[in-house]
Amino acid sequence: MTDVDLARRVRERCRLSGRFVLRSGRVAAEYFDKYQLEADPALLDEVASGMAPLVPEGTEVLAGLEMGGIAVVTALGRHTGLPCAFVRKTAKSYGTARLAEGADVEGRRVLVVEDVVTSGGQIAISTGQLRDIGARIDHALCVIDRQEGGAEALVTAGIRLLALLKREDLDRD
């Protein structure tokens, strides 16, 4: 499947029109319902297959952000063979009280994985928290970069954003 075909399939499955308030607080006339992609095993597998070559060399752990990044990172782990960590927005207060479940991130080169990036805010927050517990992070990988300033904002946090698809890919007919 070509990138154009994949972008078309994602667009057909996920694009909604209407009025949507984004995490950043911005209001958008269109929305990519990422959960439609993540709930479709065949499409999710194709997306993960396309993302696998984008994983930077030397990556030791894939870290999926709650909630959408969890499905993506699990599928990506199948294609790369890399262990996965599942990152909460805040560490739980019971049991293991961990921020990141699954693979250990301390002292390891970690790739943060997210589904859709708009402002980059959650990646910046989670990366800071992961660095605080010893993860070495300089890249993040997403399925869709909405091209609304997220990549540029992440540069200030020392993170280079890689994306399988960009908004412009999804706007093509």
C-alpha positions in Angstrom: 0.0 0.0 0.0 1.4 3.4 -0.9 1.4 6.4 1.4 -1.3 8.0 -0.7 -3.5 5.0 -0.4 -2.9 4.8 3.3 -3.7 8.5 3.7 -6.9 8.0 1.7 -8.0 5.1 3.9 -7.3 7.0 7.1 -9.2 10.0 5.8 -12.2 7.9 4.8 -12.3 6.1 8.1 -11.5 9.0 10.5 -12.4 12.4 9.1 -15.5 14.1 10.6 -17.0 17.5 9.9 -18.7 19.7 12.4 -17.6 21.8 15.4 -14.9 20.3 17.6 -13.0 21.7 20.6 -9.5 20.3 20.6 -7.3 19.5 23.6 -5.4 22.7 22.9 -8.7 24.7 23.3 -8.8 25.5 19.6 -12.0 25.0 17.7 -11.8 23.1 14.5 -14.3 22.4 11.7 -12.9 19.0 11.1 -11.7 16.3 13.4 -9.8 13.1 12.9 -11.5 10.5 15.0 -8.4 8.5 15.8 -10.3 5.9 17.7 -11.9 4.8 14.4 -8.4 4.0 13.1 -7.3 2.4 16.4 -10.4 0.2 16.5 -9.9 -1.1 13.0 -7.3 -3.9 13.4 -6.4 -4.1 9.7 -6.0 -0.4 9.3 -4.1 0.0 12.6 -1.7 -2.8 11.4 -1.1 -1.0 8.1 -0.4 2.3 10.0 2.1 0.5 12.3 3.8 -1.1 9.3 4.2 2.4 7.8 5.5 3.8 11.0 8.1 1.1 11.7 10.7 2.5 9.2 10.4 5.9 11.0 11.6 4.6 14.3 15.0 6.1 14.9 18.0 3.8 15.0 19.1 3.0 18.6 15.6 3.2 20.1 15.3 0.7 22.9 11.7 1.3 24.2 8.5 2.5 22.5 6.4 4.6 24.9 2.7 5.0 24.1 0.8 7.9 25.6 -2.5 7.4 27.3 -4.9 6.8 25.7 -4.6 6.8 21.9 -0.9 6.1 21.9 -1.4 2.8 23.6 -3.0 1.0 20.7 -0.6 2.5 18.3 2.5 1.6 20.3 1.3 -2.0 20.8 0.8 -2.4 17.0 4.1 -0.7 16.3 5.9 -3.0 18.8 4.7 -6.0 16.8 6.4 -4.6 13.7 9.7 -3.5 15.3 10.1 -6.2 18.0 10.8 -3.4 20.5 9.4 -3.5 24.1 6.6 -1.1 24.9 5.8 1.1 27.9 2.3 2.5 28.5 2.5 6.0 29.8 -0.2 7.4 32.1 -1.0 11.1 32.2 -0.3 11.0 35.9 1.3 8.2 38.0 -1.3 6.1 39.7 -1.5 6.4 43.5 -1.9 2.7 44.2 -0.3 -0.6 43.4 3.0 0.0 41.6 2.4 3.8 41.6 4.2 4.0 38.2 3.9 6.6 35.5 5.0 4.1 32.9 3.8 0.5 32.9 5.4 -2.3 30.9 9.0 -2.0 29.8 11.4 -0.2 32.0 12.4 3.3 30.6 15.2 4.3 33.1 18.5 4.9 31.3 17.1 3.7 28.0 16.6 5.5 24.6 12.8 5.9 24.4 10.6 6.9 21.5 7.4 8.6 22.6 4.5 7.4 20.4 1.2 9.4 20.0 -1.7 9.2 17.6 -2.5 12.8 16.7 -0.5 15.9 17.4 -1.9 19.4 17.4 0.0 21.6 19.9 2.4 18.9 21.1 1.4 19.7 24.7 0.9 16.2 26.0 4.1 14.9 24.4 6.0 17.7 26.1 4.4 17.0 29.5 4.9 13.3 29.3 8.4 13.6 27.9 9.4 15.8 30.9 7.9 13.2 33.3 9.7 10.3 31.6 13.0 12.2 31.6 12.5 12.8 35.3 12.5 9.0 35.8 15.6 8.5 33.7 14.4 8.0 30.1 16.5 9.4 27.3 14.2 11.0 24.8 14.9 13.1 21.7 12.2 12.0 19.3 8.5 11.5 19.2 6.5 9.7 16.5 2.9 10.2 15.6 0.3 8.9 13.2 -1.0 12.3 12.2 0.6 15.7 12.6 -2.1 18.3 12.2 0.6 20.8 11.3 -0.7 23.4 13.8 2.5 24.2 15.6 3.1 21.0 17.5 6.4 20.1 15.8 7.8 23.6 16.3 6.7 23.7 20.0 8.4 20.4 20.7 11.7 21.6 19.3 12.0 23.9 22.4 11.6 20.8 24.6 14.4 19.0 22.7 12.1 16.7 20.8 12.0 16.1 17.1 8.6 15.1 15.9 8.3 12.4 13.2 5.0 11.7 11.5 3.6 9.0 9.3 1.0 11.4 7.9 0.6 15.1 7.9 -2.6 17.2 7.5 -1.6 18.0 3.9 -1.5 14.2 3.1 -5.1 13.9 4.4 -6.3 17.0 2.5 -5.3 15.5 -0.9 -8.1 14.1 -3.0 
